[in-house]
Amino acid sequence: MKLVLASTSPFRKELLQRLDIPFDTASPDIDESAQSGETPEQLVTRLSEQKARAVAKQFPEALVIGSDQVATLDGNIIGKPGNHDNAVKQLKNASGRKVVFYTGLCLLNTKTGIVQIEVVPFNVTFRKLTDQQINNYLRKEQPYSCAGSFKSEGLGIALFEKLEGDDPNALIGLPLIRLTYMLNKEDINII
C-alpha cells in the first residue's frame, strides 16, 4: 500500500525518511485551532486524526500518517513564537523548568477504515538560562517556527538539563517507534 505523510513539515518528512521506505506527502490544510475546554492531549489526538482524514480523500488505498504536536508549560499550550521577542519570552519562562510535549500520531488505512491513534509525551527540563545564553542561541538557530522556541536536533540541545521520554523523535514531531509498531500492525515491516 502507498504510504502518505499528511504534513508539509520538513522536520516530519526528514524523520520519516529515516525509515527508508517510499512515501508521498500531502498538505492536510485544516484549522488547527484548539476547541474550548480541550486538553493538550485531546487537541493533538483530534488534529492528528483530522490531518490524516483530510488527506485520505486523495488516496483511496493508502496508509495515511497524521501527526500534531503541542508544547506545554504548567499545563498551558506554548505555541510557535513566530519572532525573536516571543522566543525570548518563551525561553525565559522555560528556564529551569520542565516543558511537556505531546505528539499525536494517527495511522489511517483508507481502504479498511482502520484508525490507530496514540499520544506520545516527552519531557524537556531546561537548564537555568541567562539572558545572554538565550539571545546567543536564538541568533544562531532562529527557531521561530518551532514550538517552545528551540530545535533539539540542533544547538537547542545545549539548553537542556534533561530529556525524558520513550522516543526522542517525538520531540521533533514524529514518534517513529510508535509509527513502526502501527505499520507492523498493517503488515508493513521496516526491517
Secondary structure, DSSP 4 states (H G I P E B T S, - for coil): -EEEE----HHHHHHHHTT----EE-------PPPTT--HHHHHHHHHHHHHHHHHTT-TTEEEEEEEEEEEETTEEE----SHHHHHHHHHHHTTSEEEEEEEEEEEETTT--EEEEEEEEEEEEPP--HHHHHHHHHHH--TTSTTS--TTTGGGGGEEEEEES-HHHHHT--HHHHHHHHHHTT----
